[in-house]
Amino acid sequence: MRIAILDNDDDELALIESTLRPLGHDCRTFIRGSALQRELLRETFDLVVLDWHLPDTTGPEFARWARMTLKERVPILLMTQGHEEEYIVEGLAAGADDLIVSPIRAGELAARVRALIRRAYTEEPDKQTWGRYNFLPARQLLEMDGAPVVLTQKQFNLALLLFRNMGRVLSRRYLLESVWGVSSSTDTEQVSRSLDTHVSRVRTALRLRPETGYRLAAIYGQGYCFEAVSADAGSLA
């Protein structure tokens, strides 16, 4: 998962990052709310962890901005300064999904992040079906109308990622990190064209066109959005 961490305390940032990275998460750190706001408008994150007190805003104010501005609901874990009811009420009312009291304890942070991700992104079954498309992730197999579709591993992973995030705008960097595992800007530039080629091949192989019930479109300056354009196309069996 791709996690944004907003905190102006260097020690706390280091603790959060060192706790979450070993769990397999890609962490991006920010010290000002304005910087993360700009990034959220053009990049994709699966979770946001933010402190209550920030140089240019507050945690609740940032959460309210996210809920009012962002098209997709990104889970938010808000760090508070105490267990008092007023913190809990204000944080949840602002749009936070969960709260954790500072100073952060690594074990509790890991547990709360796992719980938030589990609630927001439910564990997928071995067999996943969307309309005519049947994915079997353990076997890296995709069937369309009961017949196997020949895809490379990266094409299969890209197709499954798109179906699992149907209706969500996914940034190019998010797709490259999720499917290719690249993180540096140099690597991203090198494989960026490969992303477009793979998207084109997946679109063709799976016949992802409006007349067949789906649209896979490039979003200028952001990435791609895959969506169902018929009532029953996007249902997960």
C-alpha positions as CSV (number, residue, x, y, z in Angstrom):
1,M,0.0,0.0,0.0
2,R,1.1,3.6,-0.7
3,I,0.9,5.7,2.5
4,A,1.3,9.4,2.9
5,I,2.6,10.6,6.3
6,L,2.1,14.2,7.4
7,D,4.0,15.3,10.5
8,N,6.5,18.1,11.2
9,D,8.2,16.1,14.0
10,D,11.3,14.4,12.5
11,D,11.5,11.7,15.2
12,E,7.8,10.8,14.9
13,L,8.1,10.7,11.1
14,A,11.1,8.4,11.3
15,L,9.2,6.1,13.8
16,I,6.1,5.9,11.6
17,E,8.1,5.2,8.5
18,S,10.3,2.6,10.1
19,T,7.2,0.9,11.5
20,L,5.3,0.7,8.2
21,R,8.0,0.1,5.6
22,P,8.9,-3.4,7.0
23,L,5.2,-4.3,6.6
24,G,5.6,-3.8,2.9
25,H,4.2,-0.3,2.6
26,D,5.6,2.5,0.4
27,C,5.8,5.6,2.6
28,R,6.0,9.2,1.4
29,T,6.6,11.9,4.1
30,F,5.4,15.5,4.3
31,I,5.9,18.2,6.8
32,R,3.4,20.7,5.5
33,G,-0.3,20.2,4.8
34,S,-0.1,22.3,1.6
35,A,2.5,20.0,0.1
36,L,0.5,16.9,0.7
37,Q,-2.7,18.6,-0.6
38,R,-0.9,19.3,-3.9
39,E,0.3,15.7,-4.1
40,L,-3.1,14.2,-3.3
41,L,-4.6,16.2,-6.2
42,R,-2.3,14.5,-8.7
43,E,-1.1,11.3,-7.0
44,T,-2.8,8.2,-5.6
45,F,-2.4,7.1,-2.0
46,D,-4.1,4.2,-0.2
47,L,-3.9,5.7,3.3
48,V,-3.0,9.0,5.0
49,V,-1.5,9.3,8.5
50,L,-1.5,12.8,9.8
51,D,-0.6,14.7,13.0
52,W,-3.0,17.0,14.8
53,H,-0.7,20.0,15.0
54,L,0.9,21.1,11.8
55,P,2.8,24.3,10.7
56,D,0.1,25.5,8.3
57,T,-3.1,23.7,9.3
58,T,-4.5,21.2,11.8
59,G,-5.2,17.5,11.4
60,P,-9.0,18.0,11.5
61,E,-8.9,20.9,9.1
62,F,-6.8,18.7,6.7
63,A,-9.3,15.8,7.1
64,R,-12.2,18.2,6.3
65,W,-10.4,19.4,3.2
66,A,-9.8,15.9,2.0
67,R,-13.4,14.9,2.4
68,M,-14.7,17.9,0.6
69,T,-12.1,18.1,-2.2
70,L,-11.0,14.6,-3.1
71,K,-13.2,12.5,-5.3
72,E,-12.1,9.3,-3.7
73,R,-12.4,8.5,0.0
74,V,-8.8,7.9,1.2
75,P,-8.7,6.3,4.7
76,I,-7.3,8.8,7.3
77,L,-5.5,7.9,10.6
78,L,-5.3,11.0,12.8
79,M,-2.8,11.4,15.6
80,T,-4.1,13.2,18.7
81,Q,-2.5,14.5,21.8
82,G,-4.7,12.8,24.3
83,H,-7.6,10.4,25.0
84,E,-10.1,13.2,25.8
85,E,-13.5,12.9,24.3
86,E,-13.2,16.3,22.6
87,Y,-10.3,15.0,20.4
88,I,-12.2,11.9,19.4
89,V,-15.4,13.8,18.6
90,E,-13.7,16.5,16.6
91,G,-11.4,14.1,14.7
92,L,-14.2,11.7,13.7
93,A,-16.5,14.6,12.8
94,A,-13.8,16.1,10.5
95,G,-13.7,12.8,8.6
96,A,-10.9,10.8,10.2
97,D,-11.5,7.0,10.0
98,D,-9.5,6.3,13.2
99,L,-7.4,8.0,15.8
100,I,-4.2,7.1,17.6
101,V,-2.7,9.0,20.6
102,S,0.8,10.5,20.5
103,P,3.5,9.6,21.4
104,I,3.1,6.8,18.9
105,R,3.7,3.2,19.9
106,A,4.9,1.0,17.0
107,G,2.8,-2.0,17.8
108,E,-0.4,-0.1,18.1
109,L,0.3,1.9,14.9
110,A,0.9,-1.3,12.9
111,A,-2.3,-2.8,14.3
112,R,-4.4,0.3,13.5
113,V,-3.0,0.6,10.0
114,R,-3.7,-3.1,9.3
115,A,-7.3,-2.7,10.6
116,L,-7.9,0.4,8.5
117,I,-6.6,-1.2,5.3
118,R,-8.6,-4.3,6.0
119,R,-11.8,-2.3,6.3
120,A,-11.1,-0.1,3.3
121,Y,-9.7,-2.7,1.0
122,T,-11.3,-6.0,1.9
123,E,-9.2,-9.1,1.4
124,E,-9.9,-10.5,-2.0
125,P,-11.2,-14.1,-2.5
126,D,-9.2,-16.6,-4.5
127,K,-11.6,-16.3,-7.4
128,Q,-12.8,-12.8,-8.5
129,T,-15.4,-12.2,-11.1
130,W,-16.6,-9.0,-12.8
131,G,-19.2,-9.8,-15.4
132,R,-17.6,-11.8,-18.1
133,Y,-14.1,-11.6,-16.6
134,N,-13.0,-14.3,-14.1
135,F,-9.7,-13.8,-12.3
136,L,-7.8,-16.5,-10.5
137,P,-4.9,-14.7,-8.9
138,A,-3.2,-17.7,-7.4
139,R,-2.9,-19.2,-10.9
140,Q,-2.2,-15.9,-12.7
141,L,-5.2,-16.9,-14.9
142,L,-7.8,-14.7,-16.5
143,E,-10.9,-16.1,-18.3
144,M,-13.2,-14.0,-20.5
145,D,-16.5,-15.7,-21.3
146,G,-15.0,-18.9,-19.9
147,A,-12.0,-18.9,-22.3
148,P,-8.5,-18.2,-21.0
149,V,-6.9,-14.9,-22.1
150,V,-3.2,-14.9,-22.8
151,L,-1.4,-12.2,-20.8
152,T,2.1,-11.6,-19.5
153,Q,2.5,-11.5,-15.7
154,K,2.6,-7.7,-15.7
155,Q,-0.4,-7.4,-18.0
156,F,-2.4,-9.8,-15.7
157,N,-1.3,-7.8,-12.6
158,L,-2.2,-4.5,-14.3
159,A,-5.6,-5.8,-15.4
160,L,-6.4,-7.2,-11.9
161,L,-5.3,-3.9,-10.3
162,L,-7.6,-1.9,-12.6
163,F,-10.6,-4.1,-11.9
164,R,-10.0,-4.0,-8.1
165,N,-9.9,-0.2,-8.3
166,M,-12.7,0.3,-10.7
167,G,-13.9,3.9,-10.8
168,R,-10.8,5.2,-9.1
169,V,-8.3,7.5,-10.8
170,L,-4.9,5.8,-10.5
171,S,-1.8,8.0,-11.0
172,R,1.0,6.8,-13.3
173,R,3.4,6.6,-10.4
174,Y,1.0,4.5,-8.4
175,L,0.6,2.1,-11.3
176,L,4.3,1.9,-11.9
177,E,5.1,1.3,-8.3
178,S,2.3,-1.3,-7.9
179,V,2.9,-3.3,-11.1
180,W,6.6,-2.7,-11.9
181,G,7.8,-2.1,-8.3
182,V,9.7,1.1,-9.3
183,S,10.0,4.0,-6.9
184,S,12.8,6.3,-8.1
185,S,12.1,9.1,-10.5
186,T,14.7,7.7,-12.9
187,D,13.2,4.3,-13.0
188,T,9.7,5.8,-13.4
189,E,10.8,7.7,-16.5
190,Q,12.4,4.7,-18.0
191,V,9.3,2.4,-17.8
192,S,6.6,5.1,-18.3
193,R,6.2,4.2,-22.0
194,S,6.0,0.6,-21.0
195,L,3.0,1.4,-18.9
196,D,1.1,3.0,-21.9
197,T,2.0,-0.1,-24.0
198,H,0.7,-2.5,-21.4
199,V,-2.5,-0.5,-20.9
200,S,-3.1,-0.6,-24.6
201,R,-2.6,-4.3,-24.8
202,V,-4.8,-5.0,-21.8
203,R,-7.5,-2.8,-23.3
204,T,-7.3,-4.7,-26.6
205,A,-7.0,-8.2,-25.1
206,L,-10.0,-7.7,-22.8
207,R,-12.0,-5.6,-25.3
208,L,-12.4,-2.9,-22.8
209,R,-14.6,-0.5,-24.8
210,P,-17.8,1.4,-23.9
211,E,-19.8,-0.9,-26.2
212,T,-18.8,-3.9,-24.1
213,G,-19.6,-2.2,-20.9
214,Y,-16.2,-0.7,-19.8
215,R,-14.1,2.4,-20.3
216,L,-10.3,2.5,-19.7
217,A,-9.3,6.2,-20.2
218,A,-6.2,8.3,-19.8
219,I,-6.7,11.2,-17.4
220,Y,-4.5,14.1,-18.5
221,G,-1.8,15.0,-16.0
222,Q,-2.8,12.1,-13.7
223,G,-3.0,8.6,-15.0
224,Y,-5.8,6.2,-15.9
225,C,-9.3,5.5,-14.8
226,F,-11.1,2.2,-15.5
227,E,-14.8,2.3,-15.0
228,A,-18.0,0.3,-15.8
229,V,-20.4,2.1,-18.1
230,S,-23.3,-0.4,-17.7
231,A,-25.3,-1.3,-14.6
232,D,-24.1,-4.8,-14.3
233,A,-20.5,-4.7,-15.6
234,G,-18.9,-3.6,-12.4
235,S,-20.4,-6.1,-10.0
236,L,-18.0,-8.4,-8.2
237,A,-19.5,-11.9,-7.9
